[in-house]
Amino acid sequence: MEYKMLFSPMKIGNCEIKNRIVMSPMLMGFGQFDGCTTEQLMDYYEERAKGGTGLIMTEITRINDKHGAAAFAQLGVSHDYQIPGLTEFANRIHKHGAKLFVQLHHPGRQNVGLAIGTVPLCIACTRICKKFPKMLFGMAPKLAPFLEKHHLTKKAVSASACEPAYYANSPVRALSHKEVKQVIQQYVDGAVRCKKAGVDGVELHGTHGYLIQQFLSPNTNQRKDEYGGSFENRLRFVREIIEGIRKECGDYPIVVRLTIDEFYEKIGKPGKGYTMEEGVKYAKAIAEMGVDAIDVSSAGYDTFNYWLEPTSFECGWRKYLAAAVKKEVNIPVIAANLIRTPEQAEKQLEEGVQDFVSLGRPHIADPHWAEKAESGRENEIKRCICCLYCIQSMQDNAYHGDHGYCSVNPTVGREKEFDNIKQDGEGRTVVIVGAGVAGLTAAEMLGRRGFKPIVLEQAKEVGGQIQLANKPPKKEKLGWCCVDMKTNAEKFGAEIKLGVKADLETVQAYDPYAVILATGACAVRPRSIEGVNNENVYTTTQILSGEKYLENKKVALIGSGMTGLETAEMLVEYGNKVTIVEMADRVAPGTWFQHLDDVLPKLNAKGTEYILSHKLNAIDEKGVILEPVKLDKNRKPVSTGAPEHYDFDAVVLSLGSRPVNNLAKDFEGKFERLFVIGDASKIGRIADATAAAYDVAMHKIQ
């Protein structure tokens, strides 16, 4: 397909972009305390420019170190000493015909306590002691929760003293009038530094609940001075920033990223914040201030899933917001709109929904999205499956000095190594047993090195455990990764044989240089539980695969991890009355909050019930025997009462998985180079499997 609009040039102000593809701003944690660029950060962005993207928007870039640093490893434009690094950064992006805009950012109330007031201290300590970052990240994982629990961190700032933001959860104070003026000037100074560095333009981050949006929203702005109250007064903060940049930088391109609807009604809080009608008015008013483009988005931390969507959301579901803005403004409209394919992007451009297609997570998943689409190789694009591991890993790793990762792209953060991949395979055969995500990733990487990967898969289709994960309602996107990984593995010479049960004789017949076992895992059915093999007992695998079908039954689902919750989602769709049993005192402990926010309301709407702090002791033909427990510090159950019988028609076990690696014993000593990866080695998630496959294929097989 020819994408005429997608690959046509268009201007934002006086800056011409070679195509309509924008990389959205996304913090991944490749920075450092002082806000200067790092090699890893520039490698990461340059790979996307090299991949054909027209406009690169940086991650959130701080303009204030004291209360505006959202992360330790973040870009900054708060000091002149950051300019030389930005100049090099811009030059590296320009080398590939792309443009670079810096997103100017202040988190406001959506900051975490440990980041407030500590960044200047961290910068100073690092100058004195180079080992300070390692020391800090050694303490931070325990220090941060302790300080927050005992309210020992400083307050986040906002337009007004207001409720803490969901997820960030820091206490909040109002900026003084003097501080408001200082922050406005800091935005302006940041833009001046960007222009001096040769950066092509700036974007003001006025969405996702950050400080500019906090001034716009009546939920967070109850000021009594000229910056609060009326619609015009709530606009004053961003207006003065824009006027200040224009005064100091002239016709330098300015984009404003704007929440058009805060979506409080989506979480059952209608009347809170502002809705689309007022959001479009904001967009029109800001356009009339002389900015060069509006970047349309939605929501904030309180309504997280409505700007950073989980897998279940439909592609393009919020395009109506961009379309509404485009009708009211005469400047370009940029929007993300959960776009995943070039076909969808082209269609939304043709429909007049937007002028630029903003791709955030798709650029993490595949840095060459644009180049593949333009060259007619769209089938090779590794599509983002909306699993949210990028943000979860970034947030989880922030206190460990590590960065965010991607489930389908294990090269994130390793761009330089991947660009200089060794061509040393010399056609030698590597047999890979298992065509799940680990096996397929290993096959692609080995093929890129010049090996001859042969993948043996017992099933009639690739994907392994993904072929179960994609079966619950609206989880089809998960299956994309199997298709895309297979395409790329075969492109680099992998031979994939389906319906082949591998054994020692079969593998030896290939005389392989190396063997990789990626045979996955299977559901646990603990023999220690009495009645576990009764006819009324099933595993999640049996339900998800369609091997067993339950309808209009009273079902006990044992275990509340995401596999259990998603199996429950499937069960309630068929009229089953589900009760979820969990040993912990809350549902799905350790699960990323966005997944819970997505699935629990759907289960609750179907009448799902929960029995928490209970352990499964036994199963009989009429139901289950549960014992009340509490978990000790080692997460071992300690009885707190007498066991009791509960009546159920069926019992579904979601008690985890165990590796399937019996071939490892058979193959031991038979092959000089034998590796076990993915779930066959250690139960994990998609990202763990692809990372392990990358490591073996790139580093272990020599």
C-alpha positions in Angstrom: 0.0 0.0 0.0 1.2 3.5 -0.8 0.9 6.0 2.1 0.7 9.3 0.2 -0.3 11.5 3.1 1.8 9.7 5.8 4.9 10.4 3.8 4.1 13.9 2.6 6.0 16.9 4.2 4.2 19.5 6.4 5.3 22.5 8.4 5.0 23.2 12.1 5.6 26.9 12.1 8.7 27.6 10.1 10.0 24.0 10.5 9.3 21.6 7.7 8.9 17.9 8.8 9.7 15.4 6.0 6.7 13.2 6.8 3.7 13.1 9.2 5.3 10.7 11.7 6.1 12.0 15.2 7.8 10.1 18.0 5.8 10.9 21.1 7.6 12.0 24.3 8.2 9.0 26.6 10.5 8.9 29.6 12.6 5.7 29.5 15.3 6.6 32.0 18.4 6.9 29.9 19.4 10.2 31.5 21.4 11.2 34.5 21.2 13.4 37.7 22.5 16.6 36.0 20.0 16.4 33.1 22.7 16.2 30.5 22.4 13.9 27.5 24.1 10.5 27.7 25.4 8.3 24.9 22.7 5.7 25.6 20.0 8.3 25.4 21.3 9.7 22.1 21.7 6.2 20.7 18.1 5.4 21.5 16.6 8.5 19.9 19.0 8.4 16.9 17.9 4.9 16.0 14.4 6.2 15.7 15.6 9.1 13.5 17.6 6.6 11.4 14.4 4.5 11.1 12.7 7.3 9.1 10.7 9.2 11.7 10.1 12.8 10.7 9.9 14.5 14.1 11.5 13.3 17.4 9.9 14.7 20.6 12.2 14.1 23.6 11.0 12.6 26.8 9.7 14.9 29.5 12.5 17.5 30.0 12.7 19.4 33.3 12.8 23.1 33.5 13.1 23.2 37.3 15.5 21.0 39.5 14.0 21.7 42.9 10.4 20.6 42.6 10.1 19.9 38.9 12.4 16.8 38.5 10.1 13.9 37.7 13.0 11.3 37.7 16.6 11.0 38.5 17.5 9.9 35.0 15.8 12.7 33.1 16.8 15.2 30.5 17.0 18.9 31.6 17.1 22.4 30.2 17.4 24.0 33.6 21.0 25.1 33.2 23.3 26.4 30.5 25.7 23.5 31.0 23.2 21.3 29.4 23.3 23.1 26.1 26.4 21.5 24.5 24.9 18.0 25.0 21.7 19.1 23.4 23.6 20.5 20.5 25.3 17.1 19.9 21.9 15.4 20.3 20.2 17.7 17.7 23.1 17.2 15.3 22.8 13.4 15.5 19.0 13.6 14.8 19.5 16.1 11.9 22.0 13.7 10.3 19.1 11.5 9.3 16.8 14.2 8.0 14.6 14.3 11.1 13.8 17.2 13.4 14.1 17.4 17.1 11.6 19.2 19.5 12.2 19.2 23.3 9.2 18.7 25.6 9.3 21.2 28.4 7.8 19.7 31.6 7.0 20.1 35.2 5.1 17.3 37.0 3.4 19.5 39.6 1.4 17.3 42.0 2.1 14.2 40.0 5.6 14.0 41.4 7.0 11.4 43.8 8.2 12.5 47.2 11.8 11.3 46.9 12.4 13.4 43.7 11.4 16.7 45.4 14.3 18.8 46.5 16.8 15.9 46.1 18.1 16.3 42.6 20.2 19.4 43.2 21.8 17.5 46.2 22.3 14.4 44.0 24.1 16.6 41.4 26.4 18.1 44.0 27.2 14.8 45.6 28.0 13.2 42.3 30.5 15.9 41.5 32.2 15.2 44.8 32.0 11.4 44.7 31.6 9.5 41.4 30.3 6.5 43.2 27.3 8.4 44.7 24.8 7.2 42.1 25.6 3.6 42.8 25.3 4.3 46.6 21.9 6.1 46.1 20.4 3.4 43.9 21.5 0.8 46.5 19.5 2.6 49.1 16.6 4.1 47.2 14.3 1.0 46.8 14.0 0.8 50.6 14.5 4.4 51.4 11.7 5.8 49.2 8.8 3.7 50.6 10.0 4.4 54.2 10.2 8.2 53.7 6.8 8.3 52.0 5.2 6.0 54.6 6.3 8.3 57.4 5.6 11.5 55.5 9.2 12.6 55.5 9.3 13.7 51.9 8.6 17.3 50.8 5.3 18.2 49.3 4.7 18.3 45.6 3.6 21.6 44.1 0.5 22.5 42.1 -1.7 25.4 41.2 -3.5 24.8 44.5 -3.3 22.7 47.6 -5.4 19.8 46.5 -5.8 16.0 46.8 -2.8 13.9 45.9 -2.6 12.5 42.4 -3.5 8.8 42.0 -0.3 6.7 41.7 2.0 9.6 42.6 0.2 10.0 45.9 2.4 12.8 47.3 0.9 15.5 49.6 0.4 18.7 47.7 1.0 22.4 48.4 0.1 25.5 46.3 2.8 27.4 44.4 3.1 30.9 45.8 2.5 33.8 43.4 6.2 34.4 43.3 6.9 30.8 42.5 4.3 30.8 39.7 6.2 33.7 38.1 9.5 31.8 38.6 8.2 28.7 37.0 6.9 30.6 34.0 10.3 32.1 33.5 11.9 28.7 33.8 9.8 27.4 30.9 10.9 30.4 28.9 14.6 30.0 29.8 14.3 26.3 28.9 13.0 27.2 25.4 15.9 29.8 25.0 18.4 27.1 25.8 16.8 24.7 23.3 17.0 27.3 20.6 20.7 28.1 21.4 21.4 24.3 21.2 20.0 24.1 17.7 16.9 22.2 18.7 14.1 22.8 16.1 11.3 23.6 18.5 9.7 23.0 21.9 6.5 21.4 23.1 4.8 22.5 26.3 3.5 19.5 28.3 0.0 20.5 29.2 -1.5 17.0 29.3 -1.6 13.8 31.4 -2.3 15.8 34.6 1.1 17.7 34.8 1.5 21.2 36.0 0.2 23.2 33.0 -2.9 21.0 33.0 -3.2 21.5 36.8 -3.6 25.2 36.1 -6.3 24.5 33.5 -8.4 22.1 35.5 -10.9 23.4 38.0 -10.2 20.2 40.0 -6.6 21.3 40.8 -6.9 25.0 40.4 -8.8 26.8 43.1 -6.5 29.9 43.2 -8.0 33.2 44.2 -5.4 35.4 42.3 -5.2 36.1 38.6 -4.1 32.5 37.8 -7.4 30.9 39.1 -11.1 31.2 39.0 -12.4 32.0 35.5 -11.7 30.2 32.2 -9.4 33.1 31.2 -7.6 33.1 34.5 -6.9 29.4 34.4 -5.4 30.0 30.9 -3.1 32.7 32.1 -0.2 30.4 33.2 0.2 28.8 29.8 -0.5 32.1 28.1 2.4 33.9 29.9 4.7 31.0 29.1 3.9 31.2 25.4 4.2 35.0 25.4 7.6 34.8 27.2 8.9 32.3 24.6 7.7 34.4 21.7 9.4 37.5 23.2 12.7 35.7 23.7 12.8 33.3 20.8 10.8 35.0 18.1 9.1 32.7 15.6 10.6 29.6 17.2 8.1 26.6 16.8 5.9 26.0 19.8 3.6 23.0 20.2 1.3 22.6 23.1 0.3 19.1 24.2 -3.1 19.4 25.7 -5.6 17.2 27.5 -9.0 17.7 25.8 -11.0 15.6 28.2 -9.9 14.6 31.7 -12.2 11.6 31.6 -13.3 11.6 35.2 -16.7 10.3 34.1 -14.9 7.1 32.9 -14.0 6.3 36.5 -17.4 7.1 37.9 -16.7 10.7 38.9 -18.7 12.9 36.5 -18.6 16.7 37.1 -15.0 16.6 38.2 -12.3 18.4 36.2 -13.2 19.4 32.6 -14.7 17.5 29.7 -14.3 17.7 25.9 -16.4 20.8 25.4 -14.2 22.9 27.7 -11.0 21.1 26.4 -11.8 22.1 22.8 -12.3 25.7 24.0 -8.8 25.5 25.6 -7.4 24.2 22.3 -9.0 27.0 20.3 -7.9 29.7 22.8 -4.3 28.4 22.9 -4.2 28.2 19.1 -5.2 31.9 19.0 -2.2 32.7 21.2 0.0 32.0 18.2 1.4 28.5 18.9 2.3 26.4 15.9 0.5 23.1 16.6 -1.8 21.4 19.1 -0.8 17.9 20.2 -4.1 16.4 21.3 -4.2 13.9 24.2 -6.4 13.2 27.2 -6.7 12.3 30.9 -4.1 12.4 33.7 -2.7 10.2 36.5 -6.2 10.0 38.1 -7.5 8.5 34.9 -4.3 6.8 33.8 -5.7 4.2 31.4 -7.4 6.9 29.2 -4.1 8.2 28.0 -1.8 5.2 28.3 -4.1 2.4 27.3 -3.8 -1.3 28.3 -4.3 -4.0 25.7 -8.1 -4.1 25.8 -8.6 -0.6 24.4 -9.6 -0.4 20.7 -7.2 1.3 18.3 -8.3 4.8 17.4 -10.9 4.9 20.2 -10.2 8.6 21.1 -9.7 10.0 17.6 -12.9 12.0 18.0 -11.0 14.3 20.4 -8.5 15.2 17.7 -11.2 15.6 15.1 -13.1 18.0 17.3 -10.0 20.1 17.8 -9.2 20.1 14.1 -12.5 21.6 13.3 -11.8 24.6 15.6 -8.2 25.5 14.9 -6.2 26.5 11.7 -2.9 25.1 12.8 -1.6 21.5 12.5 -3.1 18.9 14.9 -0.9 16.1 16.2 -2.5 13.1 17.9 -1.6 9.6 19.1 -5.0 8.0 19.1 -3.6 4.5 19.8 -2.4 4.0 16.2 -0.6 0.8 15.6 -0.4 0.3 11.8 0.4 2.5 8.8 -3.0 1.6 7.3 -4.7 3.1 10.4 -2.4 6.1 10.3 -3.1 6.9 6.6 -6.8 6.5 7.1 -7.0 8.9 10.0 -5.0 11.5 8.0 -7.3 11.0 5.0 -10.3 11.4 7.2 -9.0 14.7 8.4 -8.8 13.5 12.0 -5.3 14.9 12.4 -2.3 16.3 10.5 0.5 14.4 12.2 0.5 10.8 13.6 2.1 10.6 17.0 3.5 7.2 17.8 4.8 6.6 21.3 5.0 3.0 22.3 5.2 1.8 18.6 8.5 3.6 18.4 9.8 1.7 21.4 8.6 -1.6 19.9 10.0 -0.9 16.4 12.4 2.1 15.9 12.2 1.5 12.1 8.3 1.7 11.9 8.4 4.6 9.5 11.1 3.2 7.2 9.4 -0.2 7.0 6.1 1.4 6.1 7.6 3.7 3.4 9.5 0.8 1.8 6.5 -1.5 1.6 7.6 -3.8 4.4 4.8 -3.0 6.8 4.4 -6.7 7.5 7.9 -6.6 9.2 6.8 -3.9 11.7 6.9 -5.2 15.3 3.6 -3.9 16.6 3.2 -2.6 20.1 0.9 -4.9 22.0 0.0 -2.4 24.7 1.3 -4.6 27.5 2.5 -1.6 29.4 5.8 -3.2 30.3 7.6 -0.1 29.0 6.2 2.2 31.7 6.1 -0.4 34.4 9.8 -1.4 33.9 10.8 2.3 33.7 9.0 3.1 37.0 10.2 -0.1 38.7 13.8 0.5 37.6 13.9 4.2 38.4 15.1 3.6 41.9 17.6 1.0 40.7 19.5 3.2 38.2 18.1 1.2 35.3 15.8 2.1 32.4 12.6 1.0 30.8 12.4 -2.1 28.5 10.0 -3.5 25.9 8.4 -6.9 25.7 8.7 -7.3 21.9 12.0 -5.4 21.4 14.9 -6.6 23.5 17.3 -4.1 21.8 15.9 -1.1 23.7 18.9 0.5 25.5 21.2 -1.6 23.4 20.9 0.3 20.1 24.7 0.7 19.6 25.4 -3.0 20.1 22.5 -3.9 17.9 23.7 -1.5 15.1 27.1 -3.2 15.2 25.8 -6.8 15.3 28.5 -9.4 14.5 28.2 -11.3 11.2 29.9 -14.4 12.4 27.4 -17.2 12.1 28.9 -18.6 8.9 25.8 -20.6 8.1 26.2 -22.9 11.1 23.0 -24.6 12.2 21.3 -23.8 15.6 18.3 -25.9 16.5 15.7 -24.1 18.6 13.0 -26.2 20.2 9.9 -24.2 20.8 8.3 -21.4 18.7 7.1 -19.1 21.5 8.4 -15.6 21.9 11.8 -16.8 23.3 12.4 -19.2 20.5 11.3 -16.8 17.8 13.4 -14.0 19.2 16.5 -16.2 19.4 15.9 -17.3 15.8 15.8 -13.8 14.5 18.9 -12.6 16.3 20.9 -15.7 15.3 19.7 -15.2 11.7 20.9 -11.6 11.8 24.3 -12.9 12.8 24.4 -15.3 9.9 23.6 -18.6 11.6 21.0 -21.0 10.2 18.3 -21.2 12.8 15.9 -24.2 12.6 12.9 -23.9 14.9 11.0 -27.1 15.9 7.5 -26.6 17.3 5.2 -29.4 18.5 2.0 -27.3 18.0 0.4 -26.4 14.7 1.0 -22.7 15.3 3.7 -20.4 16.7 3.3 -18.5 19.9 3.4 -20.9 22.8 1.8 -19.3 25.9 0.8 -16.3 24.0 -1.8 -18.4 22.3 -3.5 -18.6 25.7 -2.9 -15.1 26.8 -4.6 -13.6 23.7 -7.9 -15.6 24.3 -9.6 -13.5 27.0 -11.9 -10.7 25.8 -10.2 -7.9 23.9 -6.7 -9.3 24.3 -6.2 -10.1 20.6 -3.3 -7.6 20.3 -1.1 -9.9 22.4 -1.2 -12.4 19.5 0.4 -9.8 17.2 3.8 -10.4 18.7 3.8 -14.0 17.5 2.9 -13.1 14.0 5.5 -10.3 13.9 8.3 -12.3 15.4 7.7 -15.2 13.0 7.8 -12.8 10.1 11.1 -11.3 11.2 12.7 -14.6 12.1 11.9 -16.0 8.6 13.1 -12.8 7.0 16.6 -13.5 8.5 16.6 -17.1 7.3 15.0 -19.0 10.1 13.3 -22.3 9.1 10.2 -22.9 11.3 8.8 -26.4 11.3 5.4 -26.8 12.9 3.9 -30.1 14.2 7.3 -31.5 15.0 7.9 -33.2 18.3 11.6 -32.8 19.1 13.5 -35.6 20.7 17.2 -36.3 20.9 17.3 -38.3 17.6 15.5 -35.6 15.7 17.8 -32.8 16.9 21.0 -34.8 16.5 20.0 -35.4 12.8 20.6 -31.7 12.1 24.2 -31.9 13.5 23.7 -28.5 15.2 26.4 -26.2 16.3 24.2 -25.2 19.2 20.8 -26.1 20.7 18.4 -23.8 22.4 15.4 -25.2 24.4 12.6 -22.7 24.6 9.8 -25.2 25.5 7.8 -22.9 27.7 5.7 -23.8 30.7 2.5 -25.5 31.8 0.0 -24.7 34.5 0.5 -26.0 38.0 -1.8 -28.6 39.5 -0.4 -29.1 43.0 -0.5 -32.7 44.1 -0.4 -31.6 47.7 -4.0 -30.4 47.5 -6.6 -33.1 48.1 -9.1 -33.5 45.2 -6.9 -31.5 42.7 -7.6 -34.2 40.0 -11.3 -34.4 40.5 -13.5 -34.0 37.4 -14.8 -30.6 38.5 -11.3 -29.2 38.6 -9.7 -27.3 35.7 -6.6 -25.3 35.0 -6.6 -21.9 33.4 -4.9 -23.5 30.4 -7.8 -25.8 29.8 -10.3 -22.8 30.0 -8.2 -20.4 27.9 -7.4 -23.0 25.2 -11.0 -24.0 24.8 -10.3 -27.6 25.8 -13.0 -27.2 28.6 -16.0 -24.9 28.4 -18.0 -23.7 31.4 -21.3 -22.0 31.1 -23.8 -20.7 33.8 -21.8 -22.4 36.6 -20.8 -21.3 40.1 -17.0 -21.2 39.8 -14.2 -20.8 42.3 -11.1 -19.4 40.7 -8.1 -20.1 42.9 -5.4 -17.4 42.6 -5.7 -13.8 41.5 -2.7 -13.1 39.3 -3.3 -11.6 35.9 -3.8 -15.0 34.3 -6.5 -15.8 36.9 -8.2 -12.4 36.5 -8.2 -12.7 32.7 -9.5 -16.2 32.9 -12.2 -14.9 35.2 -13.0 -12.3 32.5 -13.6 -15.1 30.0 -15.7 -17.1 32.4 -18.1 -14.3 33.3 -18.6 -13.7 29.6 -20.3 -17.1 29.4 -22.6 -16.4 32.3 -20.6 -18.1 35.1 -20.8 -16.7 38.6 -17.1 -16.4 39.6 -15.6 -16.1 43.1 -11.9 -15.4 43.2 -9.9 -16.9 46.1 -6.6 -15.3 47.1 -4.2 -15.9 50.0 -3.1 -12.3 50.1 -5.2 -9.6 51.7 -5.7 -7.9 48.3 -6.3 -8.9 44.7 -3.3 -9.5 42.5 -0.5 -8.2 44.7 2.4 -7.0 42.7 0.4 -6.6 39.5 0.9 -3.3 37.7 -2.0 -1.0 38.8 -3.2 -0.2 35.2 -4.1 -3.8 34.5 -6.1 -4.0 37.7 -7.9 -0.7 36.9 -8.8 -2.2 33.5 -10.0 -5.7 34.5 -11.5 -5.3 38.0 -14.4 -3.0 37.0 -15.4 -5.4 34.3 -15.4 -8.3 36.7 -17.2 -6.3 39.3 -19.9 -5.3 36.8 -20.6 -9.0 36.3 -21.0 -9.7 40.0 -17.6 -11.3 40.6 -16.9 -11.9 44.3 -13.6 -12.2 46.2 -12.5 -14.3 49.2 -9.2 -12.8 50.3 -6.8 -14.0 53.0 -7.9 -17.6 52.4 -5.9 -20.7 51.4 -7.2 -23.6 49.4 -6.9 -26.8 51.5 -8.9 -29.3 49.6 -11.5 -29.9 46.8 -14.5 -32.2 46.8 -17.3 -32.8 44.3 -19.4 -30.1 45.9 -16.8 -27.3 46.2 -13.7 -26.2 48.2 -12.4 -26.2 51.7 -10.8 -22.8 52.5 -8.7 -21.8 55.5 -8.4 -18.2 56.7 -4.7 -17.2 56.7 -2.4 -14.2 56.9 1.0 -14.1 55.1 4.1 -13.7 57.2 7.1 -11.6 56.2 8.3 -14.4 53.9 4.8 -14.6 52.3 4.1 -17.9 53.9 0.5 -18.5 55.0 -0.2 -18.7 58.7 -3.6 -20.0 59.8 -5.9 -17.6 61.5 -9.0 -19.7 61.9 -10.8 -23.0 61.2 -11.2 -24.3 57.6 -14.7 -24.0 56.1 -16.5 -25.5 53.1 -17.8 -23.4 50.3 -20.1 -24.7 47.6 -19.1 -24.5 43.9 -19.9 -26.3 40.7 -16.4 -26.0 39.3 -12.9 -25.1 40.5 -10.4 -23.4 38.2 -6.8 -23.3 39.3 -4.6 -20.3 38.6 -1.7 -21.2 40.8 1.2 -20.3 38.5 3.2 -22.3 36.0 6.2 -24.6 36.0 8.9 -24.9 33.4 8.7 -27.6 30.8 12.3 -28.6 30.4 12.5 -32.3 30.4 14.5 -32.3 27.2 17.4 -30.6 29.1 18.1 -33.8 31.0 17.9 -35.9 27.8 20.2 -33.5 25.9 22.7 -32.9 28.7 26.2 -33.9 27.5 25.0 -34.6 24.0 25.6 -31.1 22.6 28.6 -28.9 23.3 26.4 -25.8 23.4 23.1 -26.3 25.1 21.0 -23.4 26.4 17.6 -23.3 28.1 15.7 -20.0 27.8 12.4 -18.3 28.6 9.8 -20.0 30.7 11.6 -23.3 30.2 14.4 -21.9 32.4 12.5 -19.5 34.7 8.8 -18.4 34.7 8.5 -14.8 33.7 6.8 -12.4 31.4 7.2 -11.8 27.7 10.0 -9.3 28.2 11.9 -11.8 30.4 11.7 -14.4 27.6 12.8 -12.1 24.8 15.6 -10.6 26.9 16.9 -14.1 27.7 16.7 -15.1 24.1 18.6 -11.9 23.0 21.3 -12.5 25.5 21.9 -16.1 24.5 21.7 -15.4 20.7 24.0 -12.3 20.9 26.4 -13.2 23.7 26.5 -16.9 24.7 26.7 -18.6 21.3 30.2 -17.8 20.0 
